[in-house]
Amino acid sequence: MHRNVPALRRSLLTTALLATPLFAAADTGAGVDTWRASKLDPTAGAASATPDPRGTSWLSPGQRRSPGGMLYLCPAEPPDLTDAGDWAWYGNVQFGYLSTSGDDGNALWNRYVAWDSGLVLGLLQLSARRAADGSYADVRANRTSEDDAFFEAAFGRAGSYKVQAFLRELPNVLSHNAKPIWNGVGTNALTLPANLSPAGSTTEQVAAASAATPERTLKVTRSKQGVGFDMFLSPQWTVHANFSDEERNGARPFGGAFYYGFAFPDNAAVFETTKPIDDRTINLGAALRYAGPVWRMDFAYAGSFYRDRYTRYTYENPFALTPIVPGATSPPLVRGQFATEPDNGYHNLRATFTRKLPWNGEASLTASAGQMRQNDALIAPIDCTGTFGIDGDGSGVPGPNNPFLYSCAQWNTPAALSRPRADLAIDTTRVDARATLQPGERFTLRAGATFNRDDYRGTYLAYNPLTGDYGYITENGAAGSLVPGAVGTWNPLTSPSAIVRVRNLPLDRETTSANLGADFRASEHNTFGATASFKRDERTNRERERADTSSVKLTWINRALAGVTLRANATWLKRRGDDYVYDPYGFTYSTSLPGFVPPPDGVPSFTVDAMRKYDLADVDETKFDVMATLALAADMTLSATVRGDRNDYDAQIGRQRYDTLGATLQWEWQPSPATRASAYFGYDMSRLDLANVGDVNTTPDPTLGGANYPDSARWWSTDRQHNRNAGFTLDRSVGRWRFDAAWNALYARGITDFRFNSGSALAYFADSIGGIRDGAFPALKYRVDSVTVGATYAWSERWSVRVFDLVERGRIEDWHYFGFDAERAFGRRIYTDGGPEDYRANLIGVLVDVKL
């Protein structure tokens, strides 16, 4: 109810409230986070707002379209403002109750949401404006469940300043049927239950423990909070600053191998453990901007700092390891460990200068410099006590007579490291220049050039000063407990011919690119465009030092037919480079160290010379897309899109082909502000061809078809993906009633065909397999259908109630998890996640909306 407010002032306030999006004042070009909403209401109230009966224009009736021919959405009805002194405000609150049933614990149903039965706050929204000086204040909040909620607030004065803050909780359910055999899930120390002995349990005991473990949910909850500040220092200068802190807590399925389980199925072990997630990322940003009639300038800083509560996590191994040497034994190896993501920081400074040019032109230059730094404490190479490795003489004492047995005390301490911290960094430099000119009404010229450089700072040589060994312990000591000398280290005296990784791999990169383009409006109905681009990519320690990519893009826009807008783009791309070196990584291995003695048969080739990695291989690409928009009537639009690309890689071994094709068809109808309907259908397909060869020997021969990589060990695979999606929406208002309905369907099907010349092409094979074989893995299928129907009744101008029902069904077939519903322990392979499962769930809600 309005009291003592002139009609003109009330109209201005209403217009300002509608024209200014929530939290978008002072400086709309910067913010502290993206748009916040929830799965209960992705539009945060916008979709349920009452359309303005006047349609898209207050001046003339009829539907309006974008320059591309698409219908504009009908704006919401202006809110009724309530006066409070100099302020006028508007607000609404939506609350109610949700009821879930069916398979409502399924991870796919609960992905990025926590559907729980109970009371919910659908939306709380308050907005206030003061016409006298342009001051405003906004609050918006939602709470679907304990782990799914947001709150944000902003206040300021238009043209002067803005302050905003937010809180956000978002769940990410990763598995609803996890069965980890370990205790301590979510911590950095996983221990076996009392009925299992570390390094002393049988496969039957572990299988029984796995079967008896109840299913549980594994999820990660993200909690993010932040503040932002914008201020106009003068009509030309503005300043902006923001801060956000995102915390992640929970657990997720992870690995835990104890050497090659496929090669030693009755000895090694493969585990799927649970990794603890307890980390945070702090982001900082600040900018100073100038906008004048000729010049614009922008000076900015961005910083990001990642911190993890844990530097590592450990897990107990239930199985004993036995050497392949007859008569030898291995000390119990009871624990494995993984390092967590290292703490790191990032700083970036950027400056942009933009100037208007004659011929309605503009030129801009951006320069930035940054550094990524990682200096976290390094963990000890192994977590063990006593000895590890292979006890060949039964004495249990490492020494010259027992060369494959090692003392834990010389490896389970940070003193066994080259240095206590990583001390690594990457310096980044970027310069970007762009210019546009419009010498005539029908002609536009565009040009740009970019230089980007990444410099790796620091190298790490893995060296243990306590033993004189180089390298690191392989597979938590498991490899050296099975195979003599496979511990993962090189020593010039005791193992001069061991081939192990000893250094990190610096990947410096410098990229220079340029483009030149033009657009020409040949007639009232036809516009043509062309762009030529070139990029030179120079890298260190990669297969190619230089790769050059050139492309040409042509565009065409046509409006010759009444009501039809046609857009077409075609791009041709070619990448070539200098000589391809199939194995540039030798300097990171012990073969590069003084004192290395080649094995009697020479240094084995670890890579076939015909391998071409897809990011550096020669490639010819053709890409196109065509979009047509047809105005069937003043209130109806039909649009269609076809797009595709073809990539041909010059590779005998590696990626050979990657092609995609897609099409969409969309229909929209808005006969009046009270009625809206739409339908769409989409189809996508892709094909990926790969080829590779198995290594069957350890000679220095890298040639394809040679001793190491014979033709009999070659294999090929083709991965085909077909996706279909469709949907329909209807929104109709009749008197006090408003009805809505939506249907969405997604069907994805993928299948991988394979062909191999003999069993030697496989990682794990039976000797009886021979000759050319071909076939396919079972199809991967993912199908989700959902239907939502709802009705809203406005029993007064302030009160309304909405009742809705969401039914969703998912059907999933993933052969990777076949049999996991029956057991998770297969010999010495222990799995935790049961994989995606079919589900059928129902969500019924009753929401009451009150205009305050």
N, C-alpha and C positions, 0 to 999 in steps of 0.2 A: 504494500500500500504506500502510495506516495503522498507526502504532505509538504505543502509550501515549496514546491520545486517548479520553476517555470517550465513550460513544455519544451522550449528550445534547449534548455540545459539538460533536461531529461533525455532528449533525442541525441544530443552530443555524447552524453555518457554512454547511452546504449550503443551508439555507433562505435565509440572507442573500445567498449568491452568486446564487441564482435570482431573488430578489425585487428585487435591486438591478441595474438595467441597467448595462451597461458605461459608464463615465464619467458616471454619473448619481448622484452623491453630494453631500452638503452642500447644494447649491442646484440643484435640477433645473429651475428656472425660467429659467435663463440659461446661455449657453454661448458659445463663440467661433466656432462654425460649425455647419453642418448635419451630418446623419448621413453618414458616409463609407463607401463601399463601391466596388465596381467592376462593370463590365458582365459580367465573368466570374462574379461572385457578388454580385448586387445586395443580398442580405440579409446579406452579411458572415458567412456561416456559419449563420444562423438556419434557413434552409430545409433545409439538409442535416443538421441536428441530429437525433439519434434521439429520436422521441416517447416520452414517459413512458408505460409500459404501463398506469399507473393512470388515464390519461385526464385530464380537466380537474379532477377533484376527488379529493383523497386520503381524503375522508370517506365519499363515497357514489359508486357507479358511475353511468355515464350521461353523456351530452353536455350541456353547459350553453349557454345562449343569452344574448345581450344583451337589454336591455329592449325593443329594437326587433325582436327575433325572429331575429337572425343568430347562427349557430353560432360559438362561441369556438374558436380554434385550440388544438390539443392542445399543452400545454407540453412543453419538451424534458426529456429524462431528466436527473436530477440528476448532475452530474459526480462522479467519484471524487476525493476530496481526498487530497493527499499532505502529510504533516506535515514541517515543518522548524523544530524548536524551537517557539516560540510561534506560528508562522505555519502556515497550511494553504494549499496552492496547487493550482491546476489549470491545464493548458495543452494546446494541441494545435497542430500544425504541418501544413499541407497544401502539398505541393509536387508538381511534375510537369512534364509536357511538353505543349506545344500544337503542332499541325501545321495550317497553313492551306493551302488550295488553291483553284483556280478564280480568279475575279475578286477576289482578296483585296486588291487595291490600290484598289478602288472607294471613293469618298468616303462614300457612304451606308452601306456595310458598315462603314466605319471611323469613323463619326460618334461622337465622344466616347469613342473607344477606339482602341487601336493593336494590332490583332491581328497578332502576329508569331510565326513558328515559333521555338520554343526553350523553354528552361527558364523556369518561372514559379513564383512563390511565391503559391499560392492564398490562404493565410491563415496568419498566425502570431498566436496568441492566448495570453496568459498572464494569469492572475488570481490574486491572493493576498489572504487575509484574516487578520486577527489578532483573535480573539474577545475578548481581554483588554481592548482599548481601542477596537475598531471600526476599526482602521487597515486600509487596503487599497491595492493597487497593480494597475494594469491596463496591458497593452500589446497593441496590435493593429496588424498590418501586412499589406500586400498589394503585389505587384509583378507586373503582367501584362506590361509592357514598359518600356523606358527612359522613355517619356513618360506612362506610366499606372501610378501607384503611390500608396500612401498609408502613412503611419505616424502613430500617435497613442499617447500615453501619459498616464496620470493616476495620481496618488497622493494620499492624504489620510487623514482620519479622520472617520468618519460622525458627524455632529452637530458637527464642529469646523471642518474646512477641506478644500479640494480645490484641487489644482493640475493643470492639464492642458496639453498641447502637441500640435501636429499639424503634419504636412507633407503636401502633396497636389500631385500632377502629373496634369493632365488635358488630353488633346489634343482639338482641334476641327478636324477635317479639312474644309476648305471646298471644295476642288476637287482632283481627281486627274488632270485632263486639261488643266491650264492651259498656255497657250503664249504667255507674254509675250515680245514682241520686244525688250524692253529688258534691258540688263545692270544688275546692282545690285539685284535683287529682294530685298526685306527691308531695304534701306537707304533713306535719304531722298534719294538722287540716282540717278534712273533715266537711263541713257545708252543711245544707240542703238549697235548693233553696228558694226564697222568698215566693213561694206559698205553702210551707209546714211549719208546726209549730213543733218544737222539742217537743216530748212527747205529741203531741196534734193533730196529723193528722189521718184521717180515711184511711182505706185500699183502698177505692175508690180514694181518693186524691193521695195516693202514687202510685197506679196503673196508674193513669193518668199521673203523673209526669214521671214515668218510660217509659211509651209509648211515651211520647213527647221528651225524651232524645235522641239526635242524637248519632249514633254509632261513636266510636272513637277507635284508636289503642292504646294498652298498650304494651310497650316494655321496655327493659332494655339495655342500651348501655354500653359496657365494653371498657374502655380506659386504655391501659397498655403501660407503657414505662419502659425501663431499660437499664442498662449499665453493662458491664462485662470486666474483665481484667485478662489476663493470662501472666505469665512470667517464662522463664527458668532462674533460678538463677545459675545453673550449669548443666552439663550433667545429673546429678542425681536428682537435686532438682527443683521443680516447685511450683509456688504459683498461686492461683486463687481466685478471688473475684467477686461478682456480687450483683446488687441491682435492684429491680423492684418495681414499684408502679402501682397497678391496681385500677382504680376507676369505680364504677358502679352507673349509674344514670337512673331513670325512675320510673315506677310504675307497679305493678302486682296485679292480683286479690288475695284477701285474705278473711279472715273470719270476723265475728262480731256478735257472738251469744248473745242473751238476753234470756237465759235459754232454756229449752227443748221445742222447737217448735212443736215436734210431740205429746208431752203429753198435751200441752196447746195451741192448734192451733189458738184459738181466743184470746189469751192473751199474751203469750211470743212472741218472734220474732227471726228470723234468717236472717242475712244479709251477703251478699258477698260484702265487701268493696274493696277498693284499698289501697294497702300498698305502702308507699313511699320507694324508693330505692335510697339512697344517702350515699354510704359508700366506703371504700377503704381498701386495704390490701397491706402492705409493706413487701417485702421479702428480707432478707439479706443472703448472703452465703460467706464463705471463706474457703479455703483449702490449706494446705501445704503438698506436696507429695514428697516422695523419692522413686526412682526406681534404685536399684543396681543389681549386678549379682546374689546375694543370697537373699537379703532382699528387701522388698517393704513396705513402710509406708505411711499412710494417716492420717492427722489430720484435722478435719473439724468442722466448726460451721455453724448452720442454725438457722435463726430467722424469725418469722412471726408475724406481728402486725396488728390487725384488728381494724378499727375505723369507727364508724357510726356517721353521723351528728346528728341524732336524738336518744334520749333515749326512746321515746315513740311516738305514734301517736293516735289521738282521732278522733271519728266520732260521729255525732249527730244521736240520735235515734228518728225516727218520731212518734213512737207509745207510748201511755200511757199504763201503767201496772196496773192491777187490782188484789188485793189479792183474794185468794180463800176463805177467811173468809167473810161470809155475813155481810154487813154493814161497813166493814173496807175500808180504802182508802190507797193509796200509794202516797207519794210525787212524783212529776214529776222527772223522771230519764232521763235527756236530753242527756247525753254523755256516750259513752263507750271508753275504751282505751286498747291498747296493748303495751307492752314493745317491743322494737326492739332488735335485736341481740346485746348482750353486747360487749363492747370493751374488747379485750383480747390480750394476747401476748404469744409467744412460743419461747423457747430457747432450743437448743440441741447441745451438744458437742460430737464428735465421734472420736475415734482413731482405726485404723486398722493396724495390723502387719501381713505381709505375708512372709513366708520363704520357699525356695526350700528345698526339702528333697531328700534323696537317692531314687532309683527306680523311677526316673522321677516323683517325687511326689511334693506336695505343701501343706502347712498348713497355715491357716489364723485365726486370732483372732480379733474380733471387739467388742469394748465396747463403749457404749454411755449412756449419762445421759441427761435428759431434764426436763423442767418444763413448764406446761401450766398454765397461771395465768389469772384469771378474777377478776378484782377489780373495776368494773364500778359502778357508782352511781345508787342506787336503786330508783325506782319511788314510789310515794305515792300509797297506796292501791286502792284509788278510786278518780275519778275526779267529784266532785259534790259540790253544795253549799246548805246550809240550813239543811235539813234532808233527810234521805233515809230509806227505809224499809216499815213497815206496821204501819199505824196510827190506833190503835184499838179503842181509845176512842174519836177521833175527836179533841183532844186538840192541836195536832201538836207539843207536847212537849215530848221529850224522858224522861223516868223515870220509877220507879218501877211499876206505873200503866199503862205504855205504853212500855212494855219490848221489843217489836220488832221494835221500832222506834229508829234510831241512828242519832247522830249528825255528819254531814259531817266534821265539823271542827276538830273532833277527829280522822279522817281517811284520809283527803285529804292533808296531810302534811308529809314530810319525818320524822317528829318527831314521827309519828305513827309506825315507823319501829324499829326493834331490833338494827340495826346499819345502818349507811347511805350508806355503800358500801358492795359489795358482799364478798370480801376478801376470795376467794376460789382458790384452785390450785390443780393440779395433777402433781406429780413427776413421771417421767418415768425412768426406768433402763433397759438396754438391753445388754446381752453378747451373742455373736455368735461365735462358733468355727467350722471350717470345715477343712477337710483334704482329699487328694486324693493320691493314690499310684498306680504305674503301674509296678508291679514286673516282668512282662513279656510283650511281644508284644501283647499277646492276652487277658490279664487279667488286669482289673482296679478295685481298691477298693475305695469306697467313704464312708465318715462318717461325721456326723455333730451333733451339739447340740446347743440349744438356750435356754436362760433364759430371760424372759421378765416380768416386774413388773410395775403396775400402782398403785400409792398410792394417794388417795384423801386427800387433806389437807384442813381442815376447815369444820365446820358444821354451818348450819343456822337454828335457831329456830325462827319461825315467832311469834313475840310477840309485842303487842302494849302497851308501858309503859303508854300511856295516859288513857287507859281504863282497863288494866289488862287482855285483851283478847289475846288468842293464835289463829293462823291461818291466813287466808287471805280472802278478800272479793270475793265471788263466782260470776262469770259472771257479773262483773262490778256493782254488787248490785242488779241485776235483780232477782236472786233466792230469796233473802230475801224480795223482794217487792211483791212476789207472795205467797210464802209458809212461814208461821211463823217459825222462828228459823233457816231457811236455808241460813242465811247470810254467813256462812262459817267460823265461829269462835267458840271457846270454852272458857268458863270462869268458874273457880271453884265455883263462887258464884251465877252467874245468869243463866248459862247453863252448869251445871256439867256433863250432860249426852250427850252433843253434840259430835258427832264423825266427826272430821275434820282433814285434813292434816296439820301438824305443823312443820315438819322438811324436809330438803333435804335428798336425798338418796345417800350416798357414795357407790361407786361401785368399791372397790379395787379389783385388779385382778393380779394373778401371774400364768404365763404359763411356763412350762418346757417341752421341746421337744427334741427328739433325733432320728436320722435315721442312718441306715447302709445299704449300697448297694454295688453291684458288677456288672460289665459288663464282659462278656466272649465271645470272638470270636471263636466259636467252629470250624468253617471252613471258607473257603474263601467266602462263600455265606450266612452264618448264624451267627448272633450275638444275644446273650441272655443277659438279665439284670434282676436284682431283687433288690427291695428296701423294707426294713421293717422300719416302723416309729411308734413312740409312742409320745403322747402328754398328759400331765396332766395339766388340767385347774382348778385352785383354785380361788374361788371368795368369797367375803363377801356380805352379804345382798342379796343373790340370792337364788333361790329355791334349788340349790345344791351347797354345799361347794366345791365339787370335781367332776370333770368329766374326764374320761380317754378315749382317742381315740387311737386306734391302727389300722394300715393299712399295707397291703402288695401290692406292685405293681410289675407286671411282664411285661417285654418288649421283643419283638422279631423283628429283622430286617432280611429280607430275600432278596437275590438277585440271587436266583437259576435260574430263568427264564431270558432269554436274553431280555434286555431292560425293565425289571420290577423290581421295588423296592417296597417291601411290609414292612409296619411298623404296629405293633400291640401292644397295651397296655391294660392291665386289672388291675383294682384296687379293692380290697375288704377292706371295712372300717367298724369298729364297735366302737360305743361309749356306755359306761356304766358309772355309777357313784354311789355315796353314796345315802342315803335316800333322797327322793324328798320331800321337805317341800313346800306345796302348797301356803302358804301365809307367807313369811318372812318379810313383810313390816310393821308389827304392830307397831314397835317402831317409825315410822314416823307419827303416828296419835296421837290424843289427848288421846286415850285409854292408852297410856304409861305414861301420866303425873300424878304427885301426885294430888290427889283430884278428879280424874275422878270417876264418879258414873255410874256403868253400868245401862242401861235402864231396866225397869221391866222385859222385855222378854229376856234380855241378849244382848251381843254385836253381831250384825248381822254378818254373814259370807259373805264376799264380793267376795270370790273366791271358786269355786267348787274344792273339793279335787282331782278330777280326771283330772284336767287341767295339761297338760304337754307343756311347752314352747319349741319351736322347737330347740332353740340353746342349750338346756340342756337336752332334752329328749333322751332316748335310741334310737339309730338309727342303722340300718344295711344298708350299701350302697354298691352297685356294679356298677362299672363304666368301660366302655370299649371304645376304639376307634381304628379303622382300616383305614389305608391310603395306597392306591396303586397308584403308578406312572408308567405309561406305555409309553415308547418311541415308538410311532407308526411308526415314520420315523426319519431321522436325524434332520428334522426341525419341528416335530410335537409331541405334548405330550398330553396324556389323563390321568387325575388323578381323583380319587374318594375317598371319605371319608365317613365313617359311624361311628357315635358316639352315645353314650347313657349312661344314668345312672338311677338307680332305688334306691329310698330311702324309707325305711319302718320305720315309727316312731311308737314306742310303746305308743300309746295315745288313750284313749277313747274320750277325749276332747282336742282339739288342732289340730295341723297338723298331719295327719295320713299317708300321702303318697305324694311324689313329684317325678315324673318321667319325663325324657326328652329323645327324640330321634331325631337325625338329620342326614342328608345325603347331600353331595354336589358332583357335577360332573362338571369338568372343562376341556375345550379343548383349546389348544394353537397351533398356526401355524405361523411360521416365515420362509417362503421359501426364503426370501431375505431381505436385509436391506430396500428395498422399499415397502415391503408388510408385514403387521402384522394383524392377526385376532385372536379372542378369543371368547369363549362362555361359559356360566356357568349356572347351575341350582342348587338351594338349597332348602331344605325342613327341617323344624323344627317343632316339636310338643312337648307339655308338658301337664302334668296333675297334678293338685294340689287338694288333698282331705282335707277338713276341717270338724271339728265337734265341736259343742258347745251346750250350754244349757242356757235358759233364767232363770233369778231369779224372782220368783213369790211371795216371802215372805221375811221377815226380821228377821228370827229366826237365832240362832247360828249354825244351822245344815249345815255343808259343804258337806255332802255326796251326791253323784250322785244318784238320785232317791228318795231323802229325801224331807223334807218340803220346803226347799228353791229352790232346783233344781230337780223337779220331772221329770220323764221320759216323761211326756206330753209336757214339754218345750224344749225337745231336737230337734236339727236341724242339717242337714248335707248339704254340698255344694261341688260340683266338678267343678273346673275351667279347661277348656280345651282350649289350644291355638294351632293354626295351622298357620304356616307361610311358604310362598313360595316366592322365589325371583329368577329372571332369568335376563340374560343380554347377549348382543352381541356387539362386537366392531370390526371395520374394519378400517385400515389405509393403503392407497395405493398411491404411487407416480408414476406418469406417465409424464416424461419429466418435464416441468415447473409446472405441476399441482400436487396437493396433495389433495386427497379426504379422508374424515373421516366420519364415522357414528357410532352411539351408540344407543342402546336400552336397557332400564332398566325397570324392572317391580317388584313391591312388592305387595304382597297380604297377609294380616294378618286377621285371623278370630278367635275370641274368644267367648266362650259361657259358661255361668255359670248355671249349673243345681242345683236345691235345693230340699230338702225334709224336712218337719217338722211334728212333731206329732200332734200339735194343734196350735191354735192361740196364746196360751200363750208363744210360742217360739219366737214370733215376738216382735220387739220394739214398733211397732204401729199397732194395729190390731183391728178388729171388734169382738165383743163378740160372734157373730154368727159363727165365723170360728171354726171348730172342726174337729177332726179326722185327719188321716194321709193325707197330701197333698204333691204332688210333681209337678215339672214343671221346667221351665227354663226361664231366662230373654232373651229378644231379643238378637240376635247375635251382637257382636261388630265387625264391618268390617272396614278395612283400606286398600285402594288400590290406588297405585300411579303408573302411567305409564308415561315414558318420552322417547322422541326420539330426538336425535340431529344429524343433518346432516351439513356438512361443506365442503367448498372447498377453497383451498389456491393456489394463482397464484403468482409465482415469476417472475416478469417482468424484474428483473435484479439481479445481485449478492447481491445487498444491499437492494432492495425494494421488498416487497411482500405484498399481501393483502389477508385477510381471511374473508369470508362471511359465517355465520352460522345461523341456526335456531333451537331453542330449544322449543319443545312443550311438555307441561306436563299437565296431567289430574289426579286429585285426587278425589276419591269417598269415603266418610266416613259415616258410620252409627254408631252413639253412642246414645243409648237409654237414657243415663243420661241427654241429652239435647233435647229430643223430646219435641216439643211445644215451645221452647225458641225463635223460629223465630217469633212467634205470640205475646208472652208476656214474661216478666221477673218477674212480681209481681204475686205471688200466695198467696193471703191472706196476712199474716204477714211474708212471706218468699220473700225476695228481692234478686234477682240474678243480677250479673253484666256481666259476660262473657257469650256470646251466644254459645260458644263451637265451635268445628271444623266444617267446612262446605265444601261441594263439590267445586271444582274449576277447571277451564281450563284456562291456561295462556300460552302466547307465548312470546318468547324473540328472537328478531332478532338483530344480531350484525354485524358490519363491522369494522374490525381491520386492521390497517396498521402497518407493522413491518419494521423498518429501522435499518440496521446494521450501527453503527456509525464508 
